[in-house]
Amino acid sequence: MKRLEHLLAPIKVRNMVIANRVVMPPMGTFLGNDDGTVSEASLAYLKRRVMGGAGLIVQEITAIHPDGAASPAQLGIYEDRFMPGLRQVTKTVHELGSKIIVQLHHAGRESQYQLQKGTAVAPSAIPSMVFKQAPREMTEDDIRDIITAFGDGAVRAREAGYDGVELHAAHGYLLAQFLSVHANQRQDQYGGDIVRRARFIIEVLEEVRRRVGDDYPISIRLSVDEWIKGGYTPEDMQLVVPVLVKHGCDMISASFGTHGSPAGITQAPIEYEQGFNVGLARKMKEVVDVPVVGVGRFTDPFFADECIARGDADLIAFGRQHLADPDFLKNAREGHPEDTIECLACNQGCFERLLIENGTIRCAINPETGQELIYPAGPAETSRKVWVIGGGPGGLTAAYEAARLGHKVILFEKESEVGGQVRYAAMAPNKDPYGKWINGLTKRAEKLGVKINTGTEVTGDMIRQEQPEAVILATGGKQVPLEIDGRNLSHVTDAYEILAGRTAPGKHILIVGGGLVGMETADYLAARGCNDITLAEQLRRSPVLKLTSHGYMLHSRLKKAGCKMLFNARVTGIDKDAVTVIIDDQEQILAPVDQVVIATGTRSNAELENVLKEMAIDYKIVGDAVEVRRIVEATDEGAKAAWAL
């Protein structure tokens, strides 16, 4: 059994002794009350994370000024009315044995909320790369006011019982904006070369140090690499970081990128291996002797231990892994790491839900996350005989949760394996962890007593004969039929046959459908050496958004591989070596085409609902059987259906 001697070793940051080197970094949740005060949901979320045993918790972005809040529900620290809730936070964390520091934050121009109100400020009046609106350029009075606000926030943090503070100078927010030429084109003492552009951060740091005294830890979270064309580099930061340490910084959190960086790198997708950017922490360690936190899609504590052992970093931040399974460290320490649910870096419940959908934090593979207040510990008052029909992510989650609560669960899956469409998605490049997740969820369900019947399609007669007490209908979707001439020719197949390896790739391939299934099929084929791939999509633009991290990477890889994408394109006929397509109302013949792959998507399938109504059986419909969507909706609905039994 591997040991975690380096990761579990204590470390001292100024006067703060941290029990181990695991850090839960700040992740916005928007679980706060509408007025920015700590809510019961915030506390419950935080408590569940701390129970995993991380030595240091960094509280999510906490506004030091009302005009710097990214949203009304962002936690605040700029008035005394926030103090009761903040004191409750520190009490909760300390009772569980961890240390907690609070991240002091000002959004600057990176807040649609402030931009729309006309209250956003920044070093220069340059539009946000994300929201495309310009802030007001800060005056020297503004600068002095915000420096004071950081100091006020730090004083409140100390009074509230936090073990330290962290200045948020990363990811394109206000302090980082002063570092960047893409946001700071000032001609005064706050502009110029990289060291001059760091002056604002230095003055904030000096103010905080003056206000909290010499014995209080101050961390700074930096984007060590701006990760944007023409932006600052790690070598630039090697000039800045020693100056920050000289002026009182006790720890560096070596993050990277901004919200304007390509590929959503601050929420790195599954294409990036864990620890892919820990080298940035090593670069900072070359020039300073304070502790440095390594950042970059970490999921495995044993790998993190190796990074610390070879001197890459002093502590390791596990961000989204704390959402997927806050018990990952506990499992490793107790000798059963195989029980850990590994983060898929899908960003559906965290980044996309928060920043694109304006929702609160969730996790696509952990329905408890963000819903701790309604998550039932169990057992249920009455154990019921429950059928789950369909073994995709929604059905498997429902079965696991129902069994966890003490119900007698039978799951039926008509295919030979459970997993639904995720089984096929796992065949695409970089997505092996999706299959690992399905396998793990299946084993956990079976361990709790779920009986899984594969190769079994449930019929109305089966329901009438057995009369289950409750049914969770997770029958997913049916493939949308392609009603065109030539659909049944021998060289026409569907995407799932290709992804499953049951049909060999052709040489000249047309994929009908440019959504996620079509694009990932093209990605799969390109990775196997196919170099003549065309996708025909009926919409005028891709339904796979480049705004999402995986979407950006997918578009980039297909472009690099030479895949052609036709939009506003409708296939009207298939011949043995050519395909007829109408593009922008003009008919075209595509040739040669020796393989046509159908990836036209699915539509919801809840055909058994009428039987359940007829029999007056208690039932819930979940996932794609309601409407074709993502994993996060399927697992959330599956879990809630089980909780409601």
N, C-alpha and C positions, 0 to 999 in steps of 0.2 A: 504493500500500500504506500503510495506516495505521501510525502509529508509536505506541510505548508509552513516550514520553519521561517522563511523570509516574510511571507505575506502575513503571518500571525505574530510577528515580532512587534513589540510596542515601538512608538516613535514619539519624540518630543518636538513640538513646534512652539518656540518661546517658552511659556510656562504651562502649555497644554500638553498633557501626556495622552496619546491616543493608543488604545489597547491593541489595535492591529492596523494593517496598511490598506484596508479596504475602505474606499470612499464611495458614498452615494452622492453623486454630483447633483447640482441644482437642475431640476426639470420642471418647467412650468406645468401646472395642473389646472388652473382656473377653477379650483374647487372652493375658493374663498367665497365669503358672502358678497353680495352685490356691492357693498360699500368698501370692499378690500380688507375686511376684518377676517380673522381666522374662524372658519366654520367647523362644525362637528365633523363634516365630511373631510375637511383638511386634516384634522387631528387623527381620524380613523385611518386615512390613507397613510399618513406619516408613521403612525404606530405600527401598522402592519409591515412597513418596510424595515423599521428599526429592529423588529423582532428577528430579522435575519442575521443580525450580529455585526453589521459594518461598524468599524471603529469610529468613523467620522461621517456625519450627515451634514450636507450643505443645503440649507433651506432654499427652496426655489426663489426665483427672482422676486425681490421685495422692494417696492418703490420708495425712493427717498424724497420724492416730490410729486404732488398731484398731477403736474403736467408731464411727468416722466413715466407714468403708468402705461403699460401696453394695453390694458383693458380695465374696466371698472372692477372686475372681480380679482385682479391681481392683488396679492397681499401687499399691505402698506406698512410703513414704519415712520411716516412723516408727521404724525400727530399722536398725542398721548392716548387717544381713543383706541389705538391699536394695541396698547400695552397688555390689557388683560388676556387677550388671545395669544399674544407672543409669549407671555409668561407660561401659559398653559402648554405651549409647544415645547419649551425648554424643560419643563417639569416632566412631560411625557417621555421625552428622549432620555433624560438623565435617569429616570426610574428604571429604564431598560439597559442602562450601562454604557451608552454611547455618548460621544461628544457631538455638539452641534454648533455650527457657525451659520450666520445668515448672509446671504448674498445681497449686497446693496446695489441697486440697479436704477438706471435711468435709460429709457428707451431711445431718447433723442428722436431722430427722424424715422426710426423703425417701429412706428405704431400707427396703424390706420386709424385707430380711435382718436389719437391726438391730431393727426393730420386733418381728419375730417372736421374736428373742432376748431382748427386753426391755431392750436396751442403747441404744436411740435416745434422744438428748437434743435439746432445742430451747429457745428462750427461754421459751416457755410450753407448758403441757401441752394444746395444741390439736391435734386429729387432723390428720394429713396429708390434703390435699385429694385426693390420688391413692389412697393406701392405706387411708384411713379409720380408721387406728389412732392412738392418742395416744402421744406420747413422754413422757419424764420431763422436768419443768422443771429447767433448769440452776440449780445453786447458784452463788454467787460463787466457791467453790473450783473448781467445774467450769469456770467461765469462765477463771479464771487458768490452770488446767491446759491448756486448749485454746489459749489465747494462747501459752503456752510451747511447745506442740506445733507451732504454726505456725512459731515461731522456730527450733525444732530442725530442722524440715523444710527451712527456708530454708538453714540452715547446711550440712546434708547436700547440698542442691542445689548449693551453691557448691563444696563439696569434690568432688562428682561431675563437675564441669566444665560445669554448665549456665551459660548466659550471663546468666541472670536467673530471676526467679520471677514467677508470676502468682497472685494471690489470687482464688479463685472466689467472687465475691459476686453471682452471677446464678442465674436459673432455679430459685429456690426452695430452694437448699441452705442450709447453716447461716448463713453470713454474710448472705445475702439474707433469711433468716428474721428476723433481728434488725431489718432495715429495714421489714418488712411488719407492718401491724396485724393481718393475718390469721394471723400466727404469734407476734407479740410484743405481749403485753398486760401487760408487767411494769410495776410501780409504782416500781421503784428507778431508779438512774441510767442503766440500760440501756433504759428505756422512756420513752414520752412522745411529743414531736413528732419529726419526721423526723431532725433533727440529733442529738437525744438517742439515737434508735434506732440512729444510725450510730456510737455510741461504741464498741461492741464492735469494729467494723471498724477504727476509728481506733487502738484499742489493739493490735490484731493488727498493723496496719501499723507502728506505732511499735516494737513488739517485733522484727519482722522487720528493720526498718531498723537498729535498735541492734545486732542480732546479725550482720548481713552487712556493715555499714559503709556509708560514704557513696558508694562508687564502684560499687555493684552495682544494676542495674536492677530495679525492682519495677513490675509491671503489675497492674491490677485489672480483672477482667471483671465488669461490672455489667449487671443488667437495668435499663436506663435508664427503661423504662416497664414497670411490673409487669403491665400488660395484664390486669387483672382488676377486677371491679366493686368500688369502694371502695378500690382499691390506690393506691400512690403513683404520681406522674406524672413526666414529664420535668422539669417545673418544680420539683418537689421535689428531683430529683437535681441541678438547677442550684444548689441551696443546699448540697448535700452534697459534690459533686465538688471545689470549690475547697478545702474543708477537707481532703480526702484528699490533694490535691496539696501543700498546706501541710505535711502530716505525712510527706511522702516518696514519694508515688506519682509514677511517671515516665511512665506510659502508661495510657490508659483504653480498654478494649475495650467498645464501646457496643452491647451485646446487648439483649434484651427478653424479657419474658414469664417465666412459671414453668411447671412441669409441671402446675399446676392451672389455667392459662389456657385459655380455650376455643379450640378448633380446633387444638390442638397447635402453637401459634404458634412455639414455639422450634424446631420442625422444620417450618417453613412449607410447606404443600402447594403444588401446582402452580398453584393459583388466584392465588397472589401472584407478581407480576413480580419479576425480580431487582432487588436494591437497593431494595426497597420501603420499607425502614426506615432508609436511610442518613441521613435527616434527623435521627435521634436523635444521630448522631455530630456533625452540625453544631451541634445545640443544646449539646452538651458543649464544642465548640470555642469557642462564644460566651463561656464563662466561665472557661476554663483555656487555658494556652499550651503544654501538653505534647501529644505525639502522641496522636491518637485513631483507633482502628480502626473502620471501618465494617463493619456486619454485615447480612445479609439476603438469602439465596438468590442470591448472586452466581455466575454461570457464565461470563461473558464478560470477558476481560481488557481488551478495548477499551472496554467500558462502564465498567469500574472505573477505567480511565485518565481518562475524562471526569469521573467523580465526584471524583477527586483534583484534576484541573485546575480545577474550579469551587469547590473548597474545602469539599466536603461532609465529607471525611475525609482523614487523612494516610496511612493504610494501609487495605487492603481484605482481609477474611477470606473465603476460599473454602473452605467446609466440605465439604459433600457432593459438590461438584464434584471434590474430590481423591479421592473414592471412585470416582466414575464414570469419571474419566479423569485420572490424576495428571500427564499430559503436556500439559494444556491450555495452560499458559504456554509450554512449550517449543515447541509447535506454532505459537503466535502469534508468538513471537520468530523462528522459522525461516521464517515466511511461508506456512504452510499450516494456518491455523486451521480450515479446513473438515474437517480430519481429526479434530477433537476430538469426543468423545462427550459430549453435553450431559446433565447430571443431569436426571432426570425428576421429582425431588422426590416420588417415590412412597413413600418411607420404608419399603419392604418389607424391604430387607436391612439397613438401619441401625436406625432408631428402633423399628420393629415387632419386628424380630428380637431386639433387645437388651432392650427394656423390656417387651414383651408376651410374647415367647416364651423369654426367658432364654437366648438363644443368643449367639454371637460375631458380630463385624461381618462383613457381606457387602454386596454391591451387586447389585441386580436386573439391571443391564445391564453389569456388569464382573465376570465370574466369577473373575478373578484376586484381587480384593480379599478380604483375610482368608484367602486360600488360597495365598499366595506361596510357601510351602514345598513345595507339591505341584504348582504351576503349571509345566508343562514348557516349557523354552525351545525345544526342538526342535533339529534335525528328528528325526522318528521314525527308528528304525533301518532299518525297511523301509517303503517307500511302498506303500500298498494301494489297490485300487479300491473306493471307498466310495460307497454310495448313502445319501442322506438322504431319507427319504420324509416330506414335510410341511414347509411353509415358514413356520410360525409362529415365535415367538421361540426356542423350543427347537431347532427344526430349523435355523434360520438360524445360531444360535450354534454348533451342532454342526458345520455345514458350514464356517463360518469357522475354527473351531479346528482341524478336521481338515486343512483346506487350509494353515493356518499351519504345521502340523507336517509338511507335505510330502506328504500323501496326495492322490490323484486323486479329486476329489469331484464327483458329480452330484447335484443336488437336484431333487426332483420335487414340484410343488404342483398339486393338482387344480383350484384356483381360477385365475382369470385374473391374480391378483396374489399375491405373497407377503405375509406378515404375520399370517395367521391372524386371531384375534379382535382383535388389537391394531389392525388396520386400521380396524375398526369403533369401537373404543374411542377412537381418535384423532379421530373425528368429534364426540365429545361436547365440550361447552364447556370451554375452557382446556387441552385435551389435544392440541393440535397437535404439541407436541414428541415425542409417542409415534410419530406418523407419520414425523417427521424422523429419529428413531432407527432405525426399520425401514428407511427409505431408505438411511441411512448404513451400516447393517450389511450391507445387500444389496450396496451398491457395494464395500465392503471385501472381502466374500466373492468377488465377481466379479473384483476386482483381483488376488486370490490364485489365480485360475484356476478357481473353482467354476463349473460349468456349471449354469445354472438353467433348468429346463423347467417353465413355467407351463401351466395348462390341460391337465395330464397326470395322470390318475389311474392309479397303479401297480396292476397286477393280479398275481395269482399266476402267470399264464402269462408275464408279462414277467420276473418274477424267475427262473422256471425256465429261460427262454430265455437271459438275459444272465448269470445266475449271478455277481452281485457278490461280492467277497471278504468284505465286511462291510456291514451295514445298520444305520443308526440310524433307528428307527421313531418318528417325531414326528407321527403322524397326528391328534393332538389329540382333540377330542371330537365327538360327534354330538348334535344338538339333541334334548332329551327330547320325545317326541311328546305332544301333548295329545289324549287320547282322549275327546272329548266331542262331543255333538251340535252341529252348526253349525260345526265346525272348518273346513270347506271353503267357507264362504260367501265371497262376493267382497270383503266389507269386513274380512275377517280376514287379517292379515299377520304377519310376524315382525319382531322388533326390528332385525335386520340390514338388512332392506329399508328400514326407516325411516332408520336411521343412514347408510346408503349413499346416501340421497336417491333411491332408485328408486321409492319409494311416497310419495305426498304425504300430509301429515298430515290427519286429520279434524278435526271441531269438538268432538265429545264422545267422548273417547278412554278406553278401559279397557285398561290394561296388565296382562297376566296374568303375574305373577312380580315380586316386589319385591326381588330381589337387585341386585347391582351393575349387571348389564346392564339390568334393568328401570328402575332409578333413573336411570342415565345416559341412557337413552332418554327418560325423562320430562324430564330436565334439558335435553336436546337440543330436545324439543318446546316446552317452556316458553320457551326462549330464542328460539324462532321465533314466539312470540305465542300459542300455544295456552293457553287459560285454563280448560279443563275437562278435567282429567286425573285419573284414578283408578288406583291400583295395588292389585291384589289379591294378597296373599302368604299362602301356606298356613301358614307358621310363625307362632308367637304374638308374635314380635318381629322386628325387621328383622335380616337376616343381615349388613347393612352396618353395622359398628360405628361409633358416634359417637366412640369412643375414638381411632380413627384420624383423622388430620388431614383427609384427603380425604373420609372418611365424614361427619365433622362438617359440613364445608362443603356437602356434597351434601344432607344432611338440612335444613340451614338454608335453602338456596336453594329446595328444593322446598316447604318450609313457607311461605316468603315468597311463592312463586308461586301458592299456594293449592291445590297438589296434595293430593289425599286419599289416605291410605294405609290400606287395610283389612287387618287381620291375622287369622290363624286363619280365612282366607277361601278357600273352594274353589269354583272356577267349575264349574258342572254343565251349563250349556246356553247356546248362543248363538243368538239370533234376529236378524232383519234390523235391528232398532232397539233391542234390549234384551238383557240378559245375566242369567242366573239364577246366584246365588251363595249358598252356605251359609256363614254367618258365625256362629261360636259355636253351631253346631247349629240355627240359625234360617235358613230360606230367605228370600232377599230378591230382588227384581227391581230391577236397576239400569237406568234409562232416563232420557233417551235416550242411546243409545250408537250412534254411526255408524261407529266404527272400533275393532276389537279387535286389540291388538298382543301377540303371544306372546313372552314373555321368560322361559320356564321353565327356562333353563339347559341345560347339556350333560352328557353322560356319556362316559366314556373310550371310545376306539375304537382297538383294536389287532388288528383282524380279520386282518391279514396275518401275525400271529405264527405261526399253524399252518403256513403255507407255509415260513416261515424255519426252523422246526423240522424240517419234512419234508426240506428241502434241506440240513440241517446247516450252515447259513450262520451265521457269527458275527454276533450282533445285540444291540442294546440298545434298550430302550423308554424314552422320555423324555417329560417334560411331561405334558400333559393326557391323553395316550394311556395313562399309568399311572393317573392320578387327576386330576380337575379341580381345579386350584389356581391360584397366582399366577404372574406373570412370573418372580419370583426362583427358584422351584423349576424352572421350565422351562429357564431359561438355565443354571442350575447343573448340572442333569442332562444337558443337551445338551453342555456343555463337558466334563464328566467322561467322557461316552461317547466323545467324540473323543480325550481324553487317554489312554483305555484301549486304543485301537486298536493 
